[in-house]
Amino acid sequence: MRPVVKKLIKSLLQKPLILLKDVWFVSPEKCKFSVWYRDELVVQGSENSNYKHIPELSSEPVVWKSYSPVELSGVCVLPSGKLLMCKPLNHLQHHPDSRKAIVCTKSYRPLEYPHLQSLTYFLGLIRSNFSHWTKKENSVTIFGKVALLGNSVWENTNYYHFWSDVIVDIWYIKQHLPANHQPDYYLVPHSNTPWQWDVMNLCGIQESQVIPYAKHDVVTVGELIIPIRDKGSVNLPPWLCHAIHEMSGWLPRSPKGKRLIFVSRADASRRRVANESILRDLLYEKGFEVHTLNGLSLAEQQQLFSSASIICAPHGASLTNLVWCNPGAVVIDFLSEKHLNPCFKILAEQNKLIYYPYICRQVESDDSGITGDIVVSNDQVESVLKIVNFFA
């Protein structure tokens, strides 16, 4: 079949889906049942203000992952809102309690939501989860004001997404809604791990306010509060680091710490450095301490990163802790060539850190770059040691 014919058929097949979306979905801004609080945030001092005079000790070009930002940002308050909780289509790749929510009006018209992916995928979720939604024992009505937090990725165990998507949603709601309209309860994507409760307690969220995503399949809410904004690891808002500091009560100190820290992923199941022992031994000779963060409390992670002069680590959620570093600290980030997310570059800039990315060859055939191990080349090792010698 000729390419032109294929393109025509594809276009014809897409038209009914586009029409269905236009007729069925409701805009959060224009829905007659809801109240819309438009995002007009201007947070003083939250702009990307990296140090201007960073020595050019690493010149690796980086083409960062990118996609279009959310067009309509703000907070939607929906009376008698309904949530259809979805299990992922590929169950084996996710935690058993992993869920995402389809947000609907009281008449079950879906709200236009930036993290639902394609309409085809959306219809697949409905088909896959419909039998769960029709069982009465799986439905509940919650009276009061309930905020839907996160709801951007199929991930309820990730440290980065819990801070940037879930906790920051609480801050975002606080910036938009009056004090007497703040949520009574929070729907939270979590896996009941101790560190998640530590984070929520630090940020003033009581256990009695938390409703896990996986607890119910259909949820009717007296007043549903939906924060809609850029989330994930690509389009970070310019105030993200500021929001995390404010939620946690963290005050960056000056000057920076003095410790040299290498964060190892040797105990992880994915994205390890295959030749870590070579790099680790050379850094150890320079005075580096080697740490794995598994088992460290939140307070211990804060103390470790805030005391650092240089942080050297393979790309992973542990680098979320860059928000606890003090201005002027140096970050060396080893990324897979197939997983070039700019999240820690942006967080480092917002926290006034000096950031050096190294794009490393992946040694396994994982096209997403999420699971494959990487190798730090000899030239990259030499470049890292040059940075260490300059700043240490």
Secondary structure as UniProt FT lines:
FT   HELIX           3..24
FT   TURN            28..30
FT   TURN            32..33
FT   STRAND          35..38
FT   TURN            44..45
FT   STRAND          74..86
FT   HELIX           91..93
FT   TURN            96..97
FT   STRAND          100..104
FT   TURN            106..107
FT   STRAND          110..111
FT   TURN            114..115
FT   HELIX           119..133
FT   HELIX           136..138
FT   STRAND          139..148
FT   HELIX           159..161
FT   HELIX           162..167
FT   HELIX           168..176
FT   HELIX           179..181
FT   STRAND          185..188
FT   HELIX           194..202
FT   TURN            203..204
FT   HELIX           207..209
FT   STRAND          210..212
FT   HELIX           213..215
FT   STRAND          218..228
FT   TURN            238..239
FT   HELIX           240..248
FT   STRAND          259..263
FT   TURN            266..267
FT   TURN            274..275
FT   HELIX           276..285
FT   TURN            286..287
FT   STRAND          289..291
FT   TURN            294..295
FT   HELIX           298..306
FT   STRAND          308..314
FT   HELIX           317..324
FT   TURN            327..328
FT   STRAND          330..336
FT   TURN            337..338
FT   HELIX           343..350
FT   TURN            351..352
FT   STRAND          354..362
FT   TURN            367..368
FT   STRAND          374..375
FT   HELIX           378..391
//
